[in-house]
Amino acid sequence: MQSTHKQAASVDGKGKTRRGFLKMTAIAACVFALSGVAPLGMAQAAVGKAEQTSLKFGFIKLTDMVPLAIAYEKGYFEDEGLSVMLEAQANWKVLLDRVVTGELDGAHMLAGQPIGATIGFGTKADIITAFSMDMNGNGITVSNAVWDELKKKLPMKDGKPVHPIDPKYLKVVVDDYKKQGKQFKMGMVFPVSTHNYELRYWLAAGGMHPGYYAPAKGDTSGTIKADVPLSVTPPPQMPSTMEAGTIDGYCVGEPWNQQAVFKGIGVPIATDADVQKNNPEKVFGVSRAWAEKNPNTHIHVVKALIRAGYWLDEQNNKNRMEAVKIIAKSQYVGADEKVIANSMTGTFEYEKGDKRAEPDFNVFFRYNATYPYYSDAIWYLTQMRRWGQIAEAKPDNWYLKMAKEIYRPDIYAIAAKELIAEGKMKASDFPDFSKETGFKGAQSGFIDGVVYDGRKPNEYINKFKIGLKRNDQPK
């Protein structure tokens, strides 16, 4: 496992005044009153000395680990009195398990990992998040053989396919495979990954069943009734697995879609913004036990990550090429700068030579991207129920209860207000905490036109043509 480590300057917090203590206590009390979520441990006290200053954080080699790299390289962790080691992990399961055991103090996580762990799908553990790392950043890629067939069916403009590509056209290819007695298979990175849910959403919108899970029956394959069975492959291995013919396509984060273009082995046909505009993607997760033991440390970490997210998006992404050069290093993503820049600097290449403007392909701060909305957590829970990872129907209040256990906007608000008080950020950079409910408004922008309201999860689940609803069980 590769790691990088930097010693923090000594910061002991002793300069905090009684006035500062009272100010932060009042802030935390206000946040508690607004959120209805009790602060963890002593998070309501003044944000003084970090309880733990030497920290190890894990990540997977993906572009969207970049807030951790920037917080490290730009000295934001050091500014908070933290000595941080960043260490690449082999896969998402290893990463989660090491957070649970305490080998890692926190990690770059799939947004679904704290949720899946809390409800007990896979590893059962109490994991929370107070920081959303990014929006968007994924793509759906198919092999050259699939693309050659798919392209024949697509509407064209000026000699290029019209985007976004409607998944109904892929259904024709999948149906042709069936007639030939072949199975069309795709890869995704983890059962509770955004990639799994986005790929399922996209396929289902085109009339293709991606399969059900049935944990109560001991079937966690997710392939029951599948027209297109999905399997797990670690992100860096996606291109080679497709090239070997094991899968016909995949959904993954960058740079592994652009890697297929550069290697000439596949063609991205959709980005996650085509599936769900400004979807929440990764989070920074910690164990509840660690957060309760280290409430001040947690807030200091969130402060550093907020500053990193802001740096990445400030002045219309002016810092992105510098960020590309940083994460191209072997201890981070370790991919060619050109491959990373192809998506991270506001463009995205589909078929080789077909590079298009995608200014929001990666979003790290704007649109309140770093704020941990309850409605984001509830969307993941609805998809877990839709595909059977949640075995039984749950009332709407259960979804909210779970979201409040896992997503911690109260901690985020304390960190943000500290940054404002220190003059490092402006109040206008953040949601209005005096009015914030933790819910986005009703969200459109989904490929199938279905509108999502996080306050009405069951009503949302019941709208889909393909998927479990009400008291349905996989058959």
Buried (B, 14 or more C-beta within 10 A) or exposed (E): EBEBBBEBEEBEBEEBEEEBBEBBEEBBEBBBEBBEBEBBBBBBBBBBBBBBBEBBBBBBBBBBBBBBBBBBBBBBBBBBBBBBBBBBBBBBBBBBBBBBEEEBBBBBBBBBBBBBBBBEBBBEBBBBBBBBBBBBBBBBBBBBEBBEBBBEBBEEEEEEBEBBBBBEBBBEBBBEBEEEEEEBBBBBBBBBBBBBBBBBBBBBBBBBBBBBBBBEEEBBBBBBEBBBBBBBBBBBBBBBBBBEEEBBBBBBBBBBBBBBBBEEBBBBBBBBBBBBBBBBBBBBBBBBEBBBBBBBBBBBBBBBBBBBBBBBBBEEBEBBBEBBEBBBBEBBBBBBBEBBBBBBBBBBBBBEEBBEEBEBBBBBBBBBBBBBBBBBBBBBBBBBBBBBBBBEBBEBEBBBEBBBBBBBBBBBBBBBBBBBBEEBBEEEBBBEBEEBBBBBEEBEBBBBEBEBBBBBBBEBBBEBEBBBBEEBEBE
